[in-house]
Structures are given as structure tokens and as C-alpha cells.
Amino acid sequence: MTLTIPPNGKVAVIGAGVSGLSFAYFLNKLRPDINIHIFEKKPHVGGWIDSLTLSTKSGDSILLEKGPRTLRGVSDGSLLIVDILKNLGLAQLIEVIEKSSVANKKYLLDHSRELLQVPDSVQTGAKFLAKSGILKFELLKGFFKEPFVPQRNDGKDESIESFFQRRLGSKLLTNNVMSAVLHGIYAGDISKLSVRTVLPKVVELENEKGSIFKTLYARFREKKEKEATLPQALKEYEDMISPESNLTQLSSELKKFPMLKLLNGLQEFPRKIEEYLTKQNKVHFHFRSNITSVSPKGELAVEGEEAQKFHHIRSTIYTHELARLLPKESSELSDTLARLQYVNVFLVNIYSPKVELKPKEKQGFGFLVPKGEDGRFEKNPDCLLGVIFDSDVEQNSIKFIGGEPVENGNASKITLMMGGHYYNKIQIPSAGINLKIVKKILSEILKVDLSESNLIIRDEESIESKDIQGLKSNDILISYNLHKNCIPQYNVGYGDIKNELESWIELNNSKLSFGGMAFGNGIGVPDCVTNALEHALKCK
């Protein structure tokens, strides 16, 4: 679908998160004649990317990431983010983690509640197979039988768990390993997440030769050196927006690094885009905007103001909220938007200047928690999804330009993620109950002796001040937020919902389009940026 926006036309962007800002940035580069109005209900940009900085009376600052904090080293979206920062003269903000870094080690929580390293050698591989619960005859038999399992031909979507159980005759791999990975990305339930949406390449393997292993073997035998080519959207980005970028060369450089981060936090990216856009004459920010109605015909109203007409409206907000803003005659569209499911996450940042917040011998990125052998809720009553070892990542970062080590001090910092799909099965626990669980996780899993520690608790939703007292050596700062409806779920049937929305837009010649995590090819920050570029190119 190509959108026709007349010269000097008007476009509204709802939401100043990374999706809305990226779209506005690309559109302004492609069509500087267009008047772009960005509406945001908060007083600042960033959306779910929230790099909170607390200041102590001694002048020190503590960075707490309340949302995403790292990017995949090489992906279409990461290339765009790095290139945008370079074009803004901000390459010095980019930090990377080397493949050989201890910060690249990852762990799973095994059935005995111990941290088990994800294999990076023969030795760790053998231990992983023995302790992860997957080295059983049931699964080995499934691997050998997989090439002979009939292909599914009914064209229906299914869950990731269902797909692998059908192909391997077992849930061991999904329950004990794969579910943990999906907890880390989607905070989602592997028995509900769509294999077609989340793992389309795996479905492609089955469809190609009727078997995953048959296709892999055939591809191995026919293996040819593929010439590195850019996707069409990135080619157009190079041609029209950043002709001096050389994304192919940048891609080869980023392949050396599995992770990227930014000095002063990931929110620096949306902040710097805001700074750039603010200087553009035809870009206008409207903060603290309480939108009261949105029409697919191109009208948008803000509380206390008359409705404005736009040639296009790009929404990047929570789809249920958008559904409530649509007129009654668009009930079919509203109902479809409301069918998208989301999860809530209780996120806890923990910081101490001296107390070690994890076992010293377990350096790495962090650990994830699998669903468990039988997948019963009782196996994870804490609703723990995973823990990120922030200080290990920060203290092992190097500058992307120059490669110098980054000075990040010796404090200990971690982030706990709880809830997700588990909170869909129970009433969300109170903050008091969750804080008791946090202390239990610190003591039992992370082996922190709390008996000599002084806990300082901050509920960030109820505290406006970002100033704190200076922390003593035995102090542990615990800062928490309940993020409601923060991660869309690509559950079975998600593809149908997306197709229905696109069909409705086409059929009704609507001036409305959808972006954000709910409509990319993934929920990551790079996915959102790529999706924003693809749509901006349709408006050129």
C-alpha cells in the first residue's frame, strides 16, 4: 500500500516512543515539506524505553533501566540506529560487548534452582545436557524420528510448543529451554505464542522438505557463499536518506559484537531524535496531550481543543487505548484492535555500591527461567521470568569507535523481571508480596546475605523526586515499577488479526495506520525502527 500525502500535507503521530519518533525522523528526511505533529501524553519521549537516573547528595548518579537496555549487535534495526547516531554526530554514545566477553555468558535456572550456563564450550555443553532436563531417551528418539513425521498441511497456525511437540514427540525442549528464551523476549507462554509469527523460519524448514532436519541437511549439502545484500528498505534508506552510510560495511563491523548499548542508557536514542526533530521547522511536539478521539477518516481531537484534520495518522500506542478512541461506526476496527493481548511485568532494579548482588563466579548477561518439565505454575510460584546482571554488562563494555574500555565503577546492579503470562493466570500480587518474593530470590537464588544489609525501597510510580541520600556500603537500593500492558503477545491467531486490520484499512481507504511493538516483525527496539522506516517509505 502506497500512501498519497500532498505537498505540505499534515501527518499526526500518536506516541513519542521509539516507533513514533523513528517514523517522524524518516518521514521528515524523505518529505521535509510535510507538517508532522507528534502527540504524547507524557511530558517526555521514550515510551517503554526509560533510562531513570537517580542523583545522590554527594553528586553521584545511578542509572536504572526501566525497559530495554541493549540491542542485538547486527540486525536491520540496529544498523539504522547506529547510522542515525553517527549522522547526528553521536557515535561516541555507542558501546559494544565483544563475543569473548564474560558479559556474553548466559544462564538458565535449572530444576534445582541453580544457575546453569548456556553452552559455549564442550565442557559447558556436557553439563548443560546433563542438568537442563533435556538429555532423555524421549527427546533423543524424537530427534531421530523427526525426518519421518508427516508434515502438517491444513494451513492452520499453532503454538511453538505444539509445533515442536508434533515434530519431536516431546515437550522437553520447549519446557526446559525454549520457554526460558521466550520469557526473556516476550514474557510470554510458549504454549500460546504463534510459531508462524515468532519463528517463521522454523515453519519454513518444515514446509520446504516436510521435515526440519531434511531441509537443514539439504541446505548444508547445497551450501553456497551468499553475497551480502541489504533488504529493499535499507537500500532505499541508503539512497534517499543516508547516501554515505555504507550499511554493508557497517553490518560486517557490527557482526563482531553480539550486543550494543548506549552511554547514559538506551533512552538517549529517542532523546537525541527528539533534539533533532525539535530543530525542524515542520515538526511539532505536543506533550501532555490527552487525545479524546481518533477517526480513520483523518480527524484527531485533543482535550480542550477542536478536532484537527490530517492526511495521515500513525498510531504507535497500546491498541486497546486506540480502540477506545475510535468512533462507534468503526466498531469492527475497534473490536479487532482489542483482540490483541498484552502482559504485565513487575520490574525491579536493585543496586548496591558494595554488596555483591549475585554469585561472583557467575558473571554474564543474566539468567532466564524456563517453564519447567511439566509446565505447572507450582514450579514457578514467584512468577520469575529472568534476571539481568546489569553491572557485568556495563563493566565489560567497550567503545564502538576506538575500542577503549568504558569506566563504569565497581557497584553491583541487577534487574528482576516477574509476571508476564503468569499474571494472566492469577491476580497480580501486591507490591508488598512481590517485594517479599524479591528478597527471597536475592537470598535463595542469588545467594545474597541480607542479614547485614539495609534495604532502601522506592516505588517509582509514587515518588517524583529523583534525588536520594548517599548510599552506604551495606545499603541495597530496590526500585520497582509495575508495567501494565507493556508487551504485546504474538499468540496463535495474531497473523489473522494483523491481516484483518490491513484489509479493513484498505477496504475503507483509511488514513490511519499502526506501528509500535504490536505491528513490527518482532517486539524489539530494532524491529520497531525497521517497521517505522518501511512505513515512512510508503509515504514518500
C-alpha positions, 0 to 999 in steps of 0.5 A: 500500500502506497500512501498519497500525502500532498505537498505540505500535507499534515501527518499526526503521530500518536506516541513519542516512543521509539516507533513514533519518533523513528517514523517522524525522523524518516518521514521528515528526511524523505518529505521535509515539506510535510507538517508532522505533529507528534502527540504524547501524553507524557511530558517526555519521549521514550515510551517503554524505553526509560533510562531513570537516573537517580542523583545522590547528595554527594553528586553521584548518579545511578542509572536504572533501566526501566525497559530495554537496555541493549540491542542485538549487535547486527540486525536491520534495526540496529544498523539504522540506529547506529547510522542515525547516531553517527549522522547526528554526530553521536557515535561516541554514545555507542558501546559494544560487548565483544563475543569473548566477553564474560558479559556474553555468558548466559544462564538458565535456572535449572530444576534445582534452582541453580544457575546453569550456563548456556553452552559455549564450550564442550565442557559447558555443553556436557553439563548443560545436557546433563542438568537442563532436563533435556538429555532423555531417551524421549527427546533423543528418539524424537530427534531421530524420528523427526525426518519421518513425521508427516508434515502438517498441511491444513494451513492452520497456525499453532503454538511453538510448543505444539509445533515442536511437540508434533515434530519431536514427540516431546515437550522437553525442549520447549519446557526446559529451554525454549520457554526460558528464551521466550520469557526473556523476549516476550514474557510470554507462554510458549504454549500460546505464542504463534510459531508462524509469527515468532519463528517463521523460519522454523515453519519454513524448514518444515514446509520446504522438505516436510521435515526440519532436519531434511531441509537443514541437511539439504541446505548444508549439502547445497551450501553456497557463499551468499553475497551480502545484500541489504533488504529493499528498505535499507537500500532505499534508506541508503539512497534517499536518506543516508547516501554515505552510510555504507550499511554493508560495511557497517553490518560486517563491523557490527557482526563482531559484537553480539550486543550494543548499548548506549552511554547514559542508557538506551533512552538517549536514542529517542532523546537525541531524535527528539533534539533533532526533530525539535530543530525542524521547522515542520515538526511539532511536539505536543506533550501532555496531550490527552487525545479524546478521539481518533477517526480513520477518516483523518480527524484527531481531537485533543482535550480542550481543543477542536478536532484537527484534520490530517492526511495521515495518522500513525498510531504507535500506542497500546491498541486497546487505548486506540480502540477506545478512541475510535468512533462507534461506526468503526466498531469492527476496527475497534473490536479487532484492535482489542483482540490483541493481548498484552502482559504485565511485568513487575520490574525491579532494579536493585543496586548496591555500591558494595554488596555483591548482588549475585554469585561472583563466579557467575558473571554474564548477561543474566539468567532466564527461567524456563517453564519447567518439565511439566509446565505447572505454575507450582514450579514457578510460584514467584512468577520469575521470568529472568534476571539481568546482571546489569553491572557485568554488562556495563563493566565489560563494555567497550567503545564502538569507535576506538575500542577503549574500555568504558569506566563504569565503577565497581557497584553491583546492579541487577534487574528482576523481571516477574509476571508476564503470562503468569499474571494472566493466570492469577491476580497480580500480587501486591507490591508488598508480596512481590517485594517479599518474593524479591528478597527471597530470590536475592537470598535463595537464588542469588545467594545474597546475605541480607542479614547485614544489609539495609534495604532502601525501597522506592516505588517509582510510580509514587515518588517524583523526586529523583534525588536520594541520600548517599548510599552506604556500603551495606545499603541495597537500593530496590526500585520497582515499577509495575508495567501494565500492558507493556508487551504485546503477545504474538499468540496463535491467531495474531497473523489473522488479526494483523491481516484483518486490520490491513484489509479493513484499512484498505477496504475503507481507504483509511488514513490511519495506520499502526506501528509500535511493538504490536505491528513490527516483525518482532517486539524489539527496539530494532524491529520497531525502527525497521517497521517505522522506516518501511512505513515512512517509505510508503509515504514518500 
